[in-house]
Amino acid sequence: MLNKLVLFDFDGTLVDSAPDLANSANYMRTLHQLDPLPLSYLRPYASKGARGLLKAALDMDTDHPDYEEKKDIFLAHYAANSTRHSQLFDGIDTLIDQLNELGLGWGVVTNKVVHLTQPIMDHFGLSQSSQVLVGGDSTPHSKPHPAPLFMACEHTGIAPENCIYVGDDERDIVAGKAAGMATLVAAYGYCDFDPAIASWEADYVSNHAQDILPQILDWLQK
């Protein structure tokens, strides 16, 4: 096993979970006698979790007096339906196989809580070879704070400077830089090839999952 580690964000990077998240958002709308919203509208909010989706679906902010109750209903529905329509992004299964063949360890650092992430990883067969899973409830701080990335390093025994973090949101790149890691933007994710990606100043930008391995190999040679 190489003394290097590839860490991935989850939603929008490894897994396209937007269809199931949108399904739960629209479930909340049905409870309020509202028509469903199209996936195309809800998709950009997928990386923002319950907070973003409740805002998109019900125009409900976190300071709303009913927010916590609605969040619990949303999350319970999502937990029961999180693998109905979600899929690995095209090329991710091949990428994971390639990393395993190279003896290059990998893991997941996400703001999604562990009990929602683990079943999806199990469903797609990711848990068997992942070396670490750090969720939004694993440390007192979530991304863009670097604490979750540091926890992944502590768990695997790999120093931050020997890690590269792959994510589709600016907070992923901010967190990776703050942790002293190399960074790679999964531009195919929920950032949807946003022109602002250039301003994030990541080390690499991948427009498809098949682009990630060559860029990781380049990083390994530095």
C-alpha positions in Angstrom: 0.0 0.0 0.0 1.4 3.4 -1.0 1.9 5.9 1.7 -0.6 8.3 0.0 -4.3 8.7 0.4 -7.1 9.9 -1.9 -10.0 11.4 0.0 -13.4 12.1 -1.7 -16.4 14.2 -0.9 -19.5 12.0 -1.3 -22.6 13.7 -2.7 -21.8 15.3 -6.1 -18.4 13.7 -6.2 -18.7 9.9 -5.9 -22.5 9.5 -5.8 -25.2 11.4 -7.7 -27.7 11.4 -4.8 -29.7 14.4 -6.2 -32.7 12.3 -7.4 -33.4 10.8 -4.0 -32.8 14.0 -2.2 -35.1 15.8 -4.6 -37.7 13.0 -4.0 -37.6 13.7 -0.3 -37.8 17.5 -0.9 -40.9 16.9 -3.0 -42.4 14.6 -0.4 -42.2 17.6 1.9 -44.0 19.7 -0.6 -46.8 17.1 -0.9 -47.3 17.4 2.9 -47.9 21.1 2.3 -50.3 20.5 -0.7 -47.7 21.9 -3.1 -46.8 20.6 -6.5 -43.5 18.8 -7.0 -40.5 20.7 -8.3 -38.4 19.4 -11.2 -35.2 17.6 -10.5 -33.4 20.2 -12.6 -34.4 22.9 -10.2 -33.6 21.0 -7.0 -30.3 19.4 -8.2 -28.1 22.4 -7.4 -29.3 22.3 -3.8 -28.3 18.6 -3.3 -24.9 19.4 -1.9 -26.4 21.7 0.7 -28.3 18.9 2.5 -31.5 19.3 4.4 -30.9 23.0 4.9 -30.6 23.7 1.2 -33.4 21.4 0.1 -35.9 22.7 2.7 -35.1 26.2 1.6 -35.6 25.2 -2.1 -38.7 23.2 -1.5 -40.5 25.2 1.3 -38.6 28.5 1.4 -37.8 27.6 5.0 -34.7 28.9 6.7 -32.9 27.3 9.6 -34.3 30.0 12.0 -37.9 29.1 11.1 -39.7 27.8 14.3 -40.8 24.6 12.4 -37.4 24.0 10.8 -36.2 21.2 13.1 -39.5 19.3 12.9 -39.5 19.6 9.1 -35.8 18.6 8.9 -36.5 15.4 11.0 -39.4 14.5 8.7 -37.3 15.1 5.6 -34.3 13.1 6.9 -36.5 10.2 8.0 -38.0 10.0 4.5 -34.6 10.3 2.9 -33.1 7.6 5.1 -35.8 5.2 4.0 -35.4 6.1 0.3 -31.7 7.0 -0.2 -30.8 4.3 -2.7 -33.9 4.2 -4.9 -32.6 6.4 -7.7 -29.1 7.5 -6.7 -26.2 6.3 -8.9 -22.4 6.4 -8.9 -21.2 9.1 -11.3 -20.1 7.6 -14.6 -16.6 6.3 -14.3 -16.4 6.2 -10.5 -16.6 2.4 -10.2 -13.7 2.1 -12.6 -11.7 4.8 -10.7 -12.2 2.9 -7.4 -11.1 -0.3 -9.0 -8.0 1.4 -10.4 -7.1 2.9 -7.0 -7.4 -0.5 -5.4 -5.3 -2.1 -8.1 -2.6 0.5 -7.6 -2.6 -0.1 -3.8 -3.6 3.5 -3.3 -5.7 4.0 -0.3 -8.9 6.1 -0.4 -11.7 7.2 1.8 -14.6 9.5 2.2 -14.9 12.9 4.1 -18.4 14.3 3.8 -20.7 16.8 5.6 -23.4 14.1 5.3 -23.9 12.4 8.7 -22.4 8.9 8.9 -25.7 7.0 9.4 -27.0 8.4 6.1 -23.7 7.9 4.2 -22.9 4.3 5.3 -25.9 2.6 3.8 -25.3 4.2 0.5 -21.7 3.2 0.5 -22.8 -0.3 1.4 -25.3 -0.3 -1.4 -22.7 0.6 -4.0 -20.0 -1.7 -2.6 -17.8 1.1 -1.6 -17.4 0.2 2.1 -15.3 -2.9 1.4 -12.3 -1.0 0.2 -12.7 2.4 1.7 -10.1 3.0 4.5 -12.0 5.7 6.3 -15.4 7.4 6.5 -15.7 10.8 8.2 -19.1 12.3 8.3 -20.6 15.7 9.3 -21.2 14.4 12.8 -17.8 12.9 13.3 -16.1 16.1 14.4 -17.3 19.3 16.1 -16.7 21.2 12.9 -17.8 20.4 9.3 -16.2 21.5 6.0 -15.0 24.1 5.1 -13.2 23.6 8.5 -10.3 21.2 8.0 -11.1 19.1 11.2 -12.8 16.3 9.3 -9.8 15.9 6.9 -7.4 15.9 9.9 -9.6 13.1 11.5 -9.2 11.0 8.3 -5.5 11.4 8.5 -5.4 10.4 12.1 -7.5 7.3 11.4 -5.3 6.2 8.5 -1.9 7.3 9.8 -1.3 9.3 6.6 0.0 12.8 6.9 -2.1 15.6 5.3 0.7 16.5 2.9 0.4 13.0 1.5 -3.3 13.3 0.8 -5.3 14.8 -2.1 -8.9 15.8 -1.5 -11.5 15.5 -4.3 -14.7 17.5 -4.1 -17.3 19.4 -6.1 -17.9 22.4 -3.9 -15.8 25.4 -3.0 -15.9 24.4 0.7 -14.1 21.1 -0.2 -11.2 23.0 -1.8 -11.1 25.5 1.1 -11.0 22.6 3.6 -8.4 20.7 1.6 -6.1 23.7 1.4 -6.5 24.5 5.1 -5.5 20.9 5.9 -2.4 21.2 3.7 -3.6 18.7 1.1 -3.5 18.8 -2.6 -7.0 19.5 -4.1 -9.0 18.4 -7.1 -12.4 19.7 -8.3 -14.9 17.2 -9.5 -16.4 19.7 -11.9 -19.0 17.3 -13.2 -20.7 17.3 -9.8 -23.2 19.8 -8.4 -21.0 22.8 -9.2 -21.9 21.9 -12.8 -18.8 23.3 -14.5 -19.3 26.7 -12.8 -16.9 29.2 -14.4 -16.1 30.3 -10.9 -14.2 27.1 -10.3 -11.1 28.7 -11.6 -11.2 31.2 -8.7 -11.1 28.3 -6.2 -7.4 27.7 -7.3 -7.4 24.0 -6.8 -4.4 22.0 -8.0 -6.5 20.0 -10.5 -9.9 20.2 -12.2 -11.6 17.0 -13.6 -14.5 17.4 -16.0 -15.3 13.7 -15.8 -14.4 10.9 -13.3 -12.2 9.3 -15.9 -10.0 12.4 -15.8 -9.3 11.9 -12.0 -6.8 9.0 -12.2 -4.3 10.7 -14.6 -4.4 13.8 -12.4 -3.8 11.7 -9.3 -0.9 10.0 -11.0 0.6 13.4 -11.8 0.2 14.4 -8.1 2.0 11.2 -7.0 5.0 12.1 -9.1 5.5 15.5 -7.5 
